[in-house]
Amino acid sequence: MDRGFKQAKRDLISALQTGNYLHAARGSIEIKNLLATGEVWARQLIEVIGACKGTNHSCSAHHSVPGIVVHVLKQAGWYIKFYFIEPDTWFISVHR
């Protein structure tokens, strides 16, 4: 499903509220994904995402799976990179 900003934002917040999210395996996870390491809590991230507007959003094809849309939110110094593979939300990066 191709999601625009508003739908992606709703789905991302819902995933954080329900705990229905996973973390993509990657190097440097301790600095690239603060949600995975527990340094940032889901409810903290929901506040950041809630403040995002369409101008804070961009998306592009996944680097190795072109059929997957990767979303990026940049807000108040935060960088949040994620994608959806139903029924899950996958975080690639969550950091300042």
PDB file of N, CA, C and O in Angstrom:
ATOM      1  N   MET A   1       0.837  -1.188   0.000  1.00  0.00           N
ATOM      2  CA  MET A   1       0.000   0.000   0.000  1.00  0.00           C
ATOM      3  C   MET A   1       0.875   1.244   0.000  1.00  0.00           C
ATOM      4  O   MET A   1       1.751   1.388   0.854  1.00  0.00           O
ATOM      5  N   ASP A   2       0.649   2.128  -0.937  1.00  0.00           N
ATOM      6  CA  ASP A   2       1.385   3.371  -1.007  1.00  0.00           C
ATOM      7  C   ASP A   2       0.709   4.373  -0.080  1.00  0.00           C
ATOM      8  O   ASP A   2      -0.474   4.674  -0.240  1.00  0.00           O
ATOM      9  N   ARG A   3       1.456   4.885   0.883  1.00  0.00           N
ATOM     10  CA  ARG A   3       0.894   5.806   1.858  1.00  0.00           C
ATOM     11  C   ARG A   3       1.429   7.205   1.628  1.00  0.00           C
ATOM     12  O   ARG A   3       2.622   7.397   1.391  1.00  0.00           O
ATOM     13  N   GLY A   4       0.542   8.172   1.698  1.00  0.00           N
ATOM     14  CA  GLY A   4       0.968   9.561   1.719  1.00  0.00           C
ATOM     15  C   GLY A   4       1.391   9.910   3.130  1.00  0.00           C
ATOM     16  O   GLY A   4       1.346   9.063   4.022  1.00  0.00           O
ATOM     17  N   PHE A   5       1.799  11.142   3.339  1.00  0.00           N
ATOM     18  CA  PHE A   5       2.279  11.573   4.645  1.00  0.00           C
ATOM     19  C   PHE A   5       1.261  11.345   5.764  1.00  0.00           C
ATOM     20  O   PHE A   5       1.595  10.757   6.793  1.00  0.00           O
ATOM     21  N   LYS A   6       0.027  11.803   5.570  1.00  0.00           N
ATOM     22  CA  LYS A   6      -0.963  11.710   6.653  1.00  0.00           C
ATOM     23  C   LYS A   6      -1.234  10.261   7.049  1.00  0.00           C
ATOM     24  O   LYS A   6      -1.321   9.951   8.237  1.00  0.00           O
ATOM     25  N   GLN A   7      -1.367   9.378   6.072  1.00  0.00           N
ATOM     26  CA  GLN A   7      -1.614   7.965   6.376  1.00  0.00           C
ATOM     27  C   GLN A   7      -0.387   7.328   7.028  1.00  0.00           C
ATOM     28  O   GLN A   7      -0.521   6.557   7.978  1.00  0.00           O
ATOM     29  N   ALA A   8       0.790   7.642   6.532  1.00  0.00           N
ATOM     30  CA  ALA A   8       2.020   7.095   7.119  1.00  0.00           C
ATOM     31  C   ALA A   8       2.165   7.545   8.570  1.00  0.00           C
ATOM     32  O   ALA A   8       2.549   6.755   9.432  1.00  0.00           O
ATOM     33  N   LYS A   9       1.859   8.805   8.837  1.00  0.00           N
ATOM     34  CA  LYS A   9       1.938   9.343  10.196  1.00  0.00           C
ATOM     35  C   LYS A   9       0.954   8.615  11.116  1.00  0.00           C
ATOM     36  O   LYS A   9       1.314   8.209  12.221  1.00  0.00           O
ATOM     37  N   ARG A  10      -0.279   8.455  10.657  1.00  0.00           N
ATOM     38  CA  ARG A  10      -1.295   7.740  11.465  1.00  0.00           C
ATOM     39  C   ARG A  10      -0.862   6.303  11.736  1.00  0.00           C
ATOM     40  O   ARG A  10      -0.941   5.825  12.868  1.00  0.00           O
ATOM     41  N   ASP A  11      -0.404   5.618  10.690  1.00  0.00           N
ATOM     42  CA  ASP A  11      -0.002   4.219  10.835  1.00  0.00           C
ATOM     43  C   ASP A  11       1.222   4.072  11.733  1.00  0.00           C
ATOM     44  O   ASP A  11       1.316   3.120  12.508  1.00  0.00           O
ATOM     45  N   LEU A  12       2.157   5.011  11.630  1.00  0.00           N
ATOM     46  CA  LEU A  12       3.356   4.968  12.468  1.00  0.00           C
ATOM     47  C   LEU A  12       3.004   5.176  13.938  1.00  0.00           C
ATOM     48  O   LEU A  12       3.487   4.440  14.798  1.00  0.00           O
ATOM     49  N   ILE A  13       2.185   6.153  14.227  1.00  0.00           N
ATOM     50  CA  ILE A  13       1.762   6.401  15.613  1.00  0.00           C
ATOM     51  C   ILE A  13       0.990   5.203  16.151  1.00  0.00           C
ATOM     52  O   ILE A  13       1.199   4.801  17.295  1.00  0.00           O
ATOM     53  N   SER A  14       0.113   4.634  15.353  1.00  0.00           N
ATOM     54  CA  SER A  14      -0.644   3.450  15.775  1.00  0.00           C
ATOM     55  C   SER A  14       0.300   2.287  16.109  1.00  0.00           C
ATOM     56  O   SER A  14       0.111   1.598  17.111  1.00  0.00           O
ATOM     57  N   ALA A  15       1.305   2.076  15.271  1.00  0.00           N
ATOM     58  CA  ALA A  15       2.268   0.994  15.521  1.00  0.00           C
ATOM     59  C   ALA A  15       3.011   1.220  16.827  1.00  0.00           C
ATOM     60  O   ALA A  15       3.239   0.275  17.581  1.00  0.00           O
ATOM     61  N   LEU A  16       3.388   2.455  17.100  1.00  0.00           N
ATOM     62  CA  LEU A  16       4.087   2.755  18.355  1.00  0.00           C
ATOM     63  C   LEU A  16       3.166   2.581  19.561  1.00  0.00           C
ATOM     64  O   LEU A  16       3.605   2.112  20.611  1.00  0.00           O
ATOM     65  N   GLN A  17       1.904   2.952  19.422  1.00  0.00           N
ATOM     66  CA  GLN A  17       0.950   2.808  20.522  1.00  0.00           C
ATOM     67  C   GLN A  17       0.662   1.347  20.843  1.00  0.00           C
ATOM     68  O   GLN A  17       0.476   0.988  22.006  1.00  0.00           O
ATOM     69  N   THR A  18       0.624   0.509  19.817  1.00  0.00           N
ATOM     70  CA  THR A  18       0.279  -0.901  20.005  1.00  0.00           C
ATOM     71  C   THR A  18       1.493  -1.807  20.175  1.00  0.00           C
ATOM     72  O   THR A  18       1.356  -2.979  20.525  1.00  0.00           O
ATOM     73  N   GLY A  19       2.686  -1.259  19.925  1.00  0.00           N
ATOM     74  CA  GLY A  19       3.895  -2.077  20.014  1.00  0.00           C
ATOM     75  C   GLY A  19       4.101  -2.955  18.795  1.00  0.00           C
ATOM     76  O   GLY A  19       4.908  -3.884  18.827  1.00  0.00           O
ATOM     77  N   ASN A  20       3.384  -2.671  17.725  1.00  0.00           N
ATOM     78  CA  ASN A  20       3.464  -3.480  16.505  1.00  0.00           C
ATOM     79  C   ASN A  20       4.539  -2.931  15.563  1.00  0.00           C
ATOM     80  O   ASN A  20       4.247  -2.472  14.459  1.00  0.00           O
ATOM     81  N   TYR A  21       5.792  -2.991  16.032  1.00  0.00           N
ATOM     82  CA  TYR A  21       6.899  -2.520  15.207  1.00  0.00           C
ATOM     83  C   TYR A  21       8.134  -3.368  15.463  1.00  0.00           C
ATOM     84  O   TYR A  21       8.273  -4.011  16.503  1.00  0.00           O
ATOM     85  N   LEU A  22       9.018  -3.346  14.486  1.00  0.00           N
ATOM     86  CA  LEU A  22      10.258  -4.107  14.531  1.00  0.00           C
ATOM     87  C   LEU A  22      11.397  -3.178  14.120  1.00  0.00           C
ATOM     88  O   LEU A  22      11.176  -2.046  13.689  1.00  0.00           O
ATOM     89  N   HIS A  23      12.619  -3.687  14.265  1.00  0.00           N
ATOM     90  CA  HIS A  23      13.789  -2.893  13.914  1.00  0.00           C
ATOM     91  C   HIS A  23      14.597  -3.625  12.856  1.00  0.00           C
ATOM     92  O   HIS A  23      14.931  -4.799  13.015  1.00  0.00           O
ATOM     93  N   ALA A  24      14.907  -2.926  11.780  1.00  0.00           N
ATOM     94  CA  ALA A  24      15.717  -3.509  10.714  1.00  0.00           C
ATOM     95  C   ALA A  24      17.142  -3.713  11.234  1.00  0.00           C
ATOM     96  O   ALA A  24      17.697  -2.842  11.904  1.00  0.00           O
ATOM     97  N   ALA A  25      17.721  -4.860  10.922  1.00  0.00           N
ATOM     98  CA  ALA A  25      19.095  -5.151  11.322  1.00  0.00           C
ATOM     99  C   ALA A  25      20.031  -4.244  10.535  1.00  0.00           C
ATOM    100  O   ALA A  25      19.868  -4.060   9.329  1.00  0.00           O
ATOM    101  N   ARG A  26      21.004  -3.686  11.226  1.00  0.00           N
ATOM    102  CA  ARG A  26      21.966  -2.810  10.568  1.00  0.00           C
ATOM    103  C   ARG A  26      23.154  -2.581  11.475  1.00  0.00           C
ATOM    104  O   ARG A  26      23.079  -2.815  12.681  1.00  0.00           O
ATOM    105  N   GLY A  27      24.234  -2.130  10.907  1.00  0.00           N
ATOM    106  CA  GLY A  27      25.405  -1.774  11.702  1.00  0.00           C
ATOM    107  C   GLY A  27      25.150  -0.489  12.459  1.00  0.00           C
ATOM    108  O   GLY A  27      24.260   0.279  12.093  1.00  0.00           O
ATOM    109  N   SER A  28      25.907  -0.246  13.498  1.00  0.00           N
ATOM    110  CA  SER A  28      25.828   0.974  14.313  1.00  0.00           C
ATOM    111  C   SER A  28      24.440   1.208  14.892  1.00  0.00           C
ATOM    112  O   SER A  28      24.015   2.354  15.043  1.00  0.00           O
ATOM    113  N   ILE A  29      23.727   0.122  15.218  1.00  0.00           N
ATOM    114  CA  ILE A  29      22.361   0.282  15.741  1.00  0.00           C
ATOM    115  C   ILE A  29      22.350   1.087  17.037  1.00  0.00           C
ATOM    116  O   ILE A  29      21.358   1.748  17.342  1.00  0.00           O
ATOM    117  N   GLU A  30      23.443   1.040  17.806  1.00  0.00           N
ATOM    118  CA  GLU A  30      23.483   1.758  19.078  1.00  0.00           C
ATOM    119  C   GLU A  30      23.442   3.267  18.908  1.00  0.00           C
ATOM    120  O   GLU A  30      23.074   3.972  19.848  1.00  0.00           O
ATOM    121  N   ILE A  31      23.807   3.786  17.744  1.00  0.00           N
ATOM    122  CA  ILE A  31      23.709   5.229  17.510  1.00  0.00           C
ATOM    123  C   ILE A  31      22.671   5.577  16.450  1.00  0.00           C
ATOM    124  O   ILE A  31      22.225   6.722  16.375  1.00  0.00           O
ATOM    125  N   LYS A  32      22.288   4.619  15.644  1.00  0.00           N
ATOM    126  CA  LYS A  32      21.344   4.874  14.563  1.00  0.00           C
ATOM    127  C   LYS A  32      19.901   4.581  14.934  1.00  0.00           C
ATOM    128  O   LYS A  32      18.989   5.079  14.274  1.00  0.00           O
ATOM    129  N   ASN A  33      19.667   3.778  15.984  1.00  0.00           N
ATOM    130  CA  ASN A  33      18.293   3.450  16.353  1.00  0.00           C
ATOM    131  C   ASN A  33      18.137   3.480  17.873  1.00  0.00           C
ATOM    132  O   ASN A  33      18.250   2.457  18.548  1.00  0.00           O
ATOM    133  N   LEU A  34      17.877   4.671  18.387  1.00  0.00           N
ATOM    134  CA  LEU A  34      17.742   4.856  19.827  1.00  0.00           C
ATOM    135  C   LEU A  34      16.470   4.227  20.381  1.00  0.00           C
ATOM    136  O   LEU A  34      16.382   3.974  21.583  1.00  0.00           O
ATOM    137  N   LEU A  35      15.489   3.973  19.530  1.00  0.00           N
ATOM    138  CA  LEU A  35      14.285   3.258  19.967  1.00  0.00           C
ATOM    139  C   LEU A  35      14.629   1.798  20.240  1.00  0.00           C
ATOM    140  O   LEU A  35      14.162   1.221  21.222  1.00  0.00           O
ATOM    141  N   ALA A  36      15.437   1.206  19.382  1.00  0.00           N
ATOM    142  CA  ALA A  36      15.830  -0.199  19.549  1.00  0.00           C
ATOM    143  C   ALA A  36      16.679  -0.399  20.801  1.00  0.00           C
ATOM    144  O   ALA A  36      16.590  -1.443  21.448  1.00  0.00           O
ATOM    145  N   THR A  37      17.499   0.586  21.146  1.00  0.00           N
ATOM    146  CA  THR A  37      18.378   0.448  22.315  1.00  0.00           C
ATOM    147  C   THR A  37      17.692   0.847  23.615  1.00  0.00           C
ATOM    148  O   THR A  37      18.254   0.651  24.693  1.00  0.00           O
ATOM    149  N   GLY A  38      16.483   1.405  23.532  1.00  0.00           N
ATOM    150  CA  GLY A  38      15.743   1.799  24.730  1.00  0.00           C
ATOM    151  C   GLY A  38      16.077   3.190  25.231  1.00  0.00           C
ATOM    152  O   GLY A  38      15.575   3.607  26.274  1.00  0.00           O
ATOM    153  N   GLU A  39      16.922   3.920  24.502  1.00  0.00           N
ATOM    154  CA  GLU A  39      17.268   5.282  24.914  1.00  0.00           C
ATOM    155  C   GLU A  39      16.131   6.264  24.641  1.00  0.00           C
ATOM    156  O   GLU A  39      16.069   7.340  25.236  1.00  0.00           O
ATOM    157  N   VAL A  40      15.231   5.881  23.733  1.00  0.00           N
ATOM    158  CA  VAL A  40      14.034   6.669  23.430  1.00  0.00           C
ATOM    159  C   VAL A  40      12.844   5.741  23.582  1.00  0.00           C
ATOM    160  O   VAL A  40      12.878   4.600  23.121  1.00  0.00           O
ATOM    161  N   TRP A  41      11.811   6.218  24.214  1.00  0.00           N
ATOM    162  CA  TRP A  41      10.595   5.423  24.392  1.00  0.00           C
ATOM    163  C   TRP A  41       9.607   5.745  23.288  1.00  0.00           C
ATOM    164  O   TRP A  41       9.653   6.809  22.671  1.00  0.00           O
ATOM    165  N   ALA A  42       8.712   4.795  23.058  1.00  0.00           N
ATOM    166  CA  ALA A  42       7.697   4.967  22.025  1.00  0.00           C
ATOM    167  C   ALA A  42       6.880   6.232  22.264  1.00  0.00           C
ATOM    168  O   ALA A  42       6.608   6.969  21.317  1.00  0.00           O
ATOM    169  N   ARG A  43       6.488   6.498  23.492  1.00  0.00           N
ATOM    170  CA  ARG A  43       5.654   7.676  23.753  1.00  0.00           C
ATOM    171  C   ARG A  43       6.408   8.981  23.485  1.00  0.00           C
ATOM    172  O   ARG A  43       5.797   9.977  23.098  1.00  0.00           O
ATOM    173  N   GLN A  44       7.739   8.985  23.688  1.00  0.00           N
ATOM    174  CA  GLN A  44       8.529  10.165  23.353  1.00  0.00           C
ATOM    175  C   GLN A  44       8.535  10.384  21.842  1.00  0.00           C
ATOM    176  O   GLN A  44       8.408  11.509  21.359  1.00  0.00           O
ATOM    177  N   LEU A  45       8.682   9.299  21.125  1.00  0.00           N
ATOM    178  CA  LEU A  45       8.718   9.357  19.666  1.00  0.00           C
ATOM    179  C   LEU A  45       7.362   9.785  19.106  1.00  0.00           C
ATOM    180  O   LEU A  45       7.308  10.502  18.107  1.00  0.00           O
ATOM    181  N   ILE A  46       6.284   9.359  19.728  1.00  0.00           N
ATOM    182  CA  ILE A  46       4.936   9.759  19.296  1.00  0.00           C
ATOM    183  C   ILE A  46       4.793  11.282  19.365  1.00  0.00           C
ATOM    184  O   ILE A  46       4.176  11.884  18.486  1.00  0.00           O
ATOM    185  N   GLU A  47       5.351  11.903  20.391  1.00  0.00           N
ATOM    186  CA  GLU A  47       5.284  13.358  20.515  1.00  0.00           C
ATOM    187  C   GLU A  47       6.020  14.037  19.357  1.00  0.00           C
ATOM    188  O   GLU A  47       5.530  15.012  18.789  1.00  0.00           O
ATOM    189  N   VAL A  48       7.196  13.516  19.016  1.00  0.00           N
ATOM    190  CA  VAL A  48       7.969  14.080  17.907  1.00  0.00           C
ATOM    191  C   VAL A  48       7.202  13.918  16.597  1.00  0.00           C
ATOM    192  O   VAL A  48       7.083  14.862  15.817  1.00  0.00           O
ATOM    193  N   ILE A  49       6.686  12.716  16.364  1.00  0.00           N
ATOM    194  CA  ILE A  49       5.954  12.423  15.127  1.00  0.00           C
ATOM    195  C   ILE A  49       4.681  13.257  15.048  1.00  0.00           C
ATOM    196  O   ILE A  49       4.318  13.741  13.976  1.00  0.00           O
ATOM    197  N   GLY A  50       4.007  13.423  16.174  1.00  0.00           N
ATOM    198  CA  GLY A  50       2.782  14.216  16.211  1.00  0.00           C
ATOM    199  C   GLY A  50       2.992  15.652  15.768  1.00  0.00           C
ATOM    200  O   GLY A  50       2.078  16.278  15.230  1.00  0.00           O
ATOM    201  N   ALA A  51       4.191  16.179  15.989  1.00  0.00           N
ATOM    202  CA  ALA A  51       4.502  17.556  15.608  1.00  0.00           C
ATOM    203  C   ALA A  51       4.914  17.682  14.140  1.00  0.00           C
ATOM    204  O   ALA A  51       5.047  18.794  13.630  1.00  0.00           O
ATOM    205  N   CYS A  52       5.113  16.563  13.466  1.00  0.00           N
ATOM    206  CA  CYS A  52       5.555  16.589  12.071  1.00  0.00           C
ATOM    207  C   CYS A  52       4.455  17.074  11.137  1.00  0.00           C
ATOM    208  O   CYS A  52       3.273  16.785  11.324  1.00  0.00           O
ATOM    209  N   LYS A  53       4.877  17.803  10.150  1.00  0.00           N
ATOM    210  CA  LYS A  53       3.994  18.251   9.084  1.00  0.00           C
ATOM    211  C   LYS A  53       4.508  17.644   7.780  1.00  0.00           C
ATOM    212  O   LYS A  53       5.578  17.034   7.754  1.00  0.00           O
ATOM    213  N   GLY A  54       3.760  17.808   6.720  1.00  0.00           N
ATOM    214  CA  GLY A  54       4.153  17.253   5.432  1.00  0.00           C
ATOM    215  C   GLY A  54       5.520  17.723   4.960  1.00  0.00           C
ATOM    216  O   GLY A  54       6.218  17.007   4.242  1.00  0.00           O
ATOM    217  N   THR A  55       5.901  18.940   5.369  1.00  0.00           N
ATOM    218  CA  THR A  55       7.214  19.468   4.972  1.00  0.00           C
ATOM    219  C   THR A  55       8.359  18.758   5.687  1.00  0.00           C
ATOM    220  O   THR A  55       9.513  18.892   5.282  1.00  0.00           O
ATOM    221  N   ASN A  56       8.058  18.008   6.742  1.00  0.00           N
ATOM    222  CA  ASN A  56       9.075  17.239   7.475  1.00  0.00           C
ATOM    223  C   ASN A  56       9.238  15.835   6.913  1.00  0.00           C
ATOM    224  O   ASN A  56      10.043  15.055   7.421  1.00  0.00           O
ATOM    225  N   HIS A  57       8.486  15.506   5.875  1.00  0.00           N
ATOM    226  CA  HIS A  57       8.407  14.135   5.351  1.00  0.00           C
ATOM    227  C   HIS A  57       9.001  14.021   3.957  1.00  0.00           C
ATOM    228  O   HIS A  57       8.832  14.904   3.115  1.00  0.00           O
ATOM    229  N   SER A  58       9.696  12.923   3.733  1.00  0.00           N
ATOM    230  CA  SER A  58      10.122  12.569   2.378  1.00  0.00           C
ATOM    231  C   SER A  58      10.063  11.057   2.267  1.00  0.00           C
ATOM    232  O   SER A  58       9.992  10.362   3.280  1.00  0.00           O
ATOM    233  N   CYS A  59      10.090  10.548   1.063  1.00  0.00           N
ATOM    234  CA  CYS A  59      10.097   9.104   0.886  1.00  0.00           C
ATOM    235  C   CYS A  59      10.808   8.754  -0.413  1.00  0.00           C
ATOM    236  O   CYS A  59      10.916   9.562  -1.336  1.00  0.00           O
ATOM    237  N   SER A  60      11.289   7.513  -0.445  1.00  0.00           N
ATOM    238  CA  SER A  60      11.990   7.008  -1.622  1.00  0.00           C
ATOM    239  C   SER A  60      11.923   5.490  -1.598  1.00  0.00           C
ATOM    240  O   SER A  60      11.505   4.890  -0.608  1.00  0.00           O
ATOM    241  N   ALA A  61      12.336   4.885  -2.685  1.00  0.00           N
ATOM    242  CA  ALA A  61      12.350   3.420  -2.760  1.00  0.00           C
ATOM    243  C   ALA A  61      13.469   2.873  -1.862  1.00  0.00           C
ATOM    244  O   ALA A  61      14.529   3.484  -1.728  1.00  0.00           O
ATOM    245  N   HIS A  62      13.214   1.724  -1.260  1.00  0.00           N
ATOM    246  CA  HIS A  62      14.214   1.039  -0.451  1.00  0.00           C
ATOM    247  C   HIS A  62      15.419   0.725  -1.337  1.00  0.00           C
ATOM    248  O   HIS A  62      15.256   0.405  -2.514  1.00  0.00           O
ATOM    249  N   HIS A  63      16.623   0.814  -0.780  1.00  0.00           N
ATOM    250  CA  HIS A  63      17.837   0.644  -1.592  1.00  0.00           C
ATOM    251  C   HIS A  63      18.003  -0.753  -2.179  1.00  0.00           C
ATOM    252  O   HIS A  63      18.615  -0.907  -3.237  1.00  0.00           O
ATOM    253  N   SER A  64      17.469  -1.770  -1.511  1.00  0.00           N
ATOM    254  CA  SER A  64      17.631  -3.125  -2.059  1.00  0.00           C
ATOM    255  C   SER A  64      16.319  -3.792  -2.459  1.00  0.00           C
ATOM    256  O   SER A  64      16.329  -4.831  -3.119  1.00  0.00           O
ATOM    257  N   VAL A  65      15.185  -3.200  -2.063  1.00  0.00           N
ATOM    258  CA  VAL A  65      13.872  -3.735  -2.438  1.00  0.00           C
ATOM    259  C   VAL A  65      13.041  -2.567  -2.973  1.00  0.00           C
ATOM    260  O   VAL A  65      12.287  -1.948  -2.222  1.00  0.00           O
ATOM    261  N   PRO A  66      13.176  -2.264  -4.265  1.00  0.00           N
ATOM    262  CA  PRO A  66      12.538  -1.075  -4.827  1.00  0.00           C
ATOM    263  C   PRO A  66      11.026  -0.984  -4.630  1.00  0.00           C
ATOM    264  O   PRO A  66      10.471   0.113  -4.701  1.00  0.00           O
ATOM    265  N   GLY A  67      10.349  -2.098  -4.387  1.00  0.00           N
ATOM    266  CA  GLY A  67       8.909  -2.076  -4.180  1.00  0.00           C
ATOM    267  C   GLY A  67       8.490  -1.577  -2.807  1.00  0.00           C
ATOM    268  O   GLY A  67       7.302  -1.374  -2.557  1.00  0.00           O
ATOM    269  N   ILE A  68       9.449  -1.377  -1.918  1.00  0.00           N
ATOM    270  CA  ILE A  68       9.148  -0.895  -0.565  1.00  0.00           C
ATOM    271  C   ILE A  68       9.452   0.599  -0.493  1.00  0.00           C
ATOM    272  O   ILE A  68      10.538   1.046  -0.864  1.00  0.00           O
ATOM    273  N   VAL A  69       8.475   1.358  -0.012  1.00  0.00           N
ATOM    274  CA  VAL A  69       8.645   2.802   0.148  1.00  0.00           C
ATOM    275  C   VAL A  69       9.212   3.071   1.544  1.00  0.00           C
ATOM    276  O   VAL A  69       8.647   2.643   2.551  1.00  0.00           O
ATOM    277  N   VAL A  70      10.323   3.780   1.583  1.00  0.00           N
ATOM    278  CA  VAL A  70      10.952   4.159   2.847  1.00  0.00           C
ATOM    279  C   VAL A  70      10.591   5.614   3.129  1.00  0.00           C
ATOM    280  O   VAL A  70      10.771   6.491   2.283  1.00  0.00           O
ATOM    281  N   HIS A  71      10.080   5.852   4.331  1.00  0.00           N
ATOM    282  CA  HIS A  71       9.669   7.192   4.761  1.00  0.00           C
ATOM    283  C   HIS A  71      10.726   7.774   5.689  1.00  0.00           C
ATOM    284  O   HIS A  71      11.340   7.050   6.472  1.00  0.00           O
ATOM    285  N   VAL A  72      10.933   9.075   5.599  1.00  0.00           N
ATOM    286  CA  VAL A  72      11.851   9.780   6.482  1.00  0.00           C
ATOM    287  C   VAL A  72      11.130  10.992   7.052  1.00  0.00           C
ATOM    288  O   VAL A  72      10.520  11.774   6.322  1.00  0.00           O
ATOM    289  N   LEU A  73      11.214  11.132   8.375  1.00  0.00           N
ATOM    290  CA  LEU A  73      10.688  12.305   9.061  1.00  0.00           C
ATOM    291  C   LEU A  73      11.863  13.021   9.715  1.00  0.00           C
ATOM    292  O   LEU A  73      12.670  12.404  10.411  1.00  0.00           O
ATOM    293  N   LYS A  74      11.950  14.324   9.487  1.00  0.00           N
ATOM    294  CA  LYS A  74      12.975  15.153  10.123  1.00  0.00           C
ATOM    295  C   LYS A  74      12.243  16.255  10.867  1.00  0.00           C
ATOM    296  O   LYS A  74      11.585  17.102  10.262  1.00  0.00           O
ATOM    297  N   GLN A  75      12.368  16.233  12.202  1.00  0.00           N
ATOM    298  CA  GLN A  75      11.622  17.173  13.034  1.00  0.00           C
ATOM    299  C   GLN A  75      12.418  17.498  14.282  1.00  0.00           C
ATOM    300  O   GLN A  75      12.846  16.593  14.998  1.00  0.00           O
ATOM    301  N   ALA A  76      12.621  18.777  14.550  1.00  0.00           N
ATOM    302  CA  ALA A  76      13.269  19.250  15.777  1.00  0.00           C
ATOM    303  C   ALA A  76      14.590  18.518  16.047  1.00  0.00           C
ATOM    304  O   ALA A  76      14.884  18.163  17.189  1.00  0.00           O
ATOM    305  N   GLY A  77      15.369  18.299  15.010  1.00  0.00           N
ATOM    306  CA  GLY A  77      16.652  17.621  15.164  1.00  0.00           C
ATOM    307  C   GLY A  77      16.583  16.106  15.122  1.00  0.00           C
ATOM    308  O   GLY A  77      17.619  15.442  15.156  1.00  0.00           O
ATOM    309  N   TRP A  78      15.393  15.551  15.049  1.00  0.00           N
ATOM    310  CA  TRP A  78      15.214  14.094  14.983  1.00  0.00           C
ATOM    311  C   TRP A  78      15.211  13.607  13.546  1.00  0.00           C
ATOM    312  O   TRP A  78      14.772  14.306  12.633  1.00  0.00           O
ATOM    313  N   TYR A  79      15.708  12.397  13.368  1.00  0.00           N
ATOM    314  CA  TYR A  79      15.716  11.718  12.071  1.00  0.00           C
ATOM    315  C   TYR A  79      15.076  10.351  12.291  1.00  0.00           C
ATOM    316  O   TYR A  79      15.613   9.522  13.026  1.00  0.00           O
ATOM    317  N   ILE A  80      13.939  10.117  11.660  1.00  0.00           N
ATOM    318  CA  ILE A  80      13.182   8.874  11.836  1.00  0.00           C
ATOM    319  C   ILE A  80      12.960   8.263  10.455  1.00  0.00           C
ATOM    320  O   ILE A  80      12.301   8.857   9.602  1.00  0.00           O
ATOM    321  N   LYS A  81      13.509   7.086  10.250  1.00  0.00           N
ATOM    322  CA  LYS A  81      13.432   6.416   8.944  1.00  0.00           C
ATOM    323  C   LYS A  81      12.759   5.065   9.144  1.00  0.00           C
ATOM    324  O   LYS A  81      13.166   4.290  10.010  1.00  0.00           O
ATOM    325  N   PHE A  82      11.724   4.778   8.342  1.00  0.00           N
ATOM    326  CA  PHE A  82      10.920   3.584   8.557  1.00  0.00           C
ATOM    327  C   PHE A  82      10.221   3.157   7.281  1.00  0.00           C
ATOM    328  O   PHE A  82      10.165   3.906   6.306  1.00  0.00           O
ATOM    329  N   TYR A  83       9.690   1.947   7.302  1.00  0.00           N
ATOM    330  CA  TYR A  83       8.880   1.452   6.188  1.00  0.00           C
ATOM    331  C   TYR A  83       7.848   0.480   6.735  1.00  0.00           C
ATOM    332  O   TYR A  83       7.918   0.046   7.885  1.00  0.00           O
ATOM    333  N   PHE A  84       6.901   0.155   5.891  1.00  0.00           N
ATOM    334  CA  PHE A  84       5.821  -0.750   6.259  1.00  0.00           C
ATOM    335  C   PHE A  84       5.895  -2.015   5.418  1.00  0.00           C
ATOM    336  O   PHE A  84       6.005  -1.950   4.194  1.00  0.00           O
ATOM    337  N   ILE A  85       5.835  -3.160   6.076  1.00  0.00           N
ATOM    338  CA  ILE A  85       5.572  -4.450   5.428  1.00  0.00           C
ATOM    339  C   ILE A  85       4.460  -5.055   6.263  1.00  0.00           C
ATOM    340  O   ILE A  85       4.694  -5.527   7.375  1.00  0.00           O
ATOM    341  N   GLU A  86       3.260  -5.039   5.729  1.00  0.00           N
ATOM    342  CA  GLU A  86       2.077  -5.472   6.486  1.00  0.00           C
ATOM    343  C   GLU A  86       2.318  -6.823   7.152  1.00  0.00           C
ATOM    344  O   GLU A  86       2.825  -7.744   6.511  1.00  0.00           O
ATOM    345  N   PRO A  87       1.968  -6.953   8.408  1.00  0.00           N
ATOM    346  CA  PRO A  87       1.251  -5.989   9.239  1.00  0.00           C
ATOM    347  C   PRO A  87       2.185  -5.122  10.093  1.00  0.00           C
ATOM    348  O   PRO A  87       1.721  -4.440  11.007  1.00  0.00           O
ATOM    349  N   ASP A  88       3.469  -5.139   9.813  1.00  0.00           N
ATOM    350  CA  ASP A  88       4.428  -4.482  10.697  1.00  0.00           C
ATOM    351  C   ASP A  88       4.983  -3.173  10.152  1.00  0.00           C
ATOM    352  O   ASP A  88       4.974  -2.910   8.949  1.00  0.00           O
ATOM    353  N   THR A  89       5.463  -2.372  11.086  1.00  0.00           N
ATOM    354  CA  THR A  89       6.221  -1.168  10.792  1.00  0.00           C
ATOM    355  C   THR A  89       7.663  -1.479  11.164  1.00  0.00           C
ATOM    356  O   THR A  89       7.927  -2.002  12.247  1.00  0.00           O
ATOM    357  N   TRP A  90       8.584  -1.167  10.286  1.00  0.00           N
ATOM    358  CA  TRP A  90      10.008  -1.445  10.485  1.00  0.00           C
ATOM    359  C   TRP A  90      10.772  -0.133  10.612  1.00  0.00           C
ATOM    360  O   TRP A  90      10.705   0.724   9.731  1.00  0.00           O
ATOM    361  N   PHE A  91      11.497   0.013  11.716  1.00  0.00           N
ATOM    362  CA  PHE A  91      12.338   1.187  11.905  1.00  0.00           C
ATOM    363  C   PHE A  91      13.743   0.891  11.412  1.00  0.00           C
ATOM    364  O   PHE A  91      14.323  -0.142  11.747  1.00  0.00           O
ATOM    365  N   ILE A  92      14.283   1.796  10.619  1.00  0.00           N
ATOM    366  CA  ILE A  92      15.674   1.707  10.163  1.00  0.00           C
ATOM    367  C   ILE A  92      16.540   2.591  11.053  1.00  0.00           C
ATOM    368  O   ILE A  92      17.591   2.162  11.530  1.00  0.00           O
ATOM    369  N   SER A  93      16.094   3.829  11.276  1.00  0.00           N
ATOM    370  CA  SER A  93      16.852   4.796  12.084  1.00  0.00           C
ATOM    371  C   SER A  93      15.922   5.613  12.947  1.00  0.00           C
ATOM    372  O   SER A  93      14.836   6.007  12.522  1.00  0.00           O
ATOM    373  N   VAL A  94      16.360   5.862  14.161  1.00  0.00           N
ATOM    374  CA  VAL A  94      15.690   6.796  15.070  1.00  0.00           C
ATOM    375  C   VAL A  94      16.808   7.451  15.867  1.00  0.00           C
ATOM    376  O   VAL A  94      17.334   6.857  16.809  1.00  0.00           O
ATOM    377  N   HIS A  95      17.170   8.667  15.494  1.00  0.00           N
ATOM    378  CA  HIS A  95      18.264   9.335  16.206  1.00  0.00           C
ATOM    379  C   HIS A  95      18.204  10.840  16.013  1.00  0.00           C
ATOM    380  O   HIS A  95      17.454  11.345  15.178  1.00  0.00           O
ATOM    381  N   ARG A  96      18.998  11.540  16.789  1.00  0.00           N
ATOM    382  CA  ARG A  96      19.140  13.002  16.678  1.00  0.00           C
ATOM    383  C   ARG A  96      20.348  13.294  15.850  1.00  0.00           C
ATOM    384  O   ARG A  96      20.671  14.459  15.618  1.00  0.00           O
TER     385      ARG A  96
END
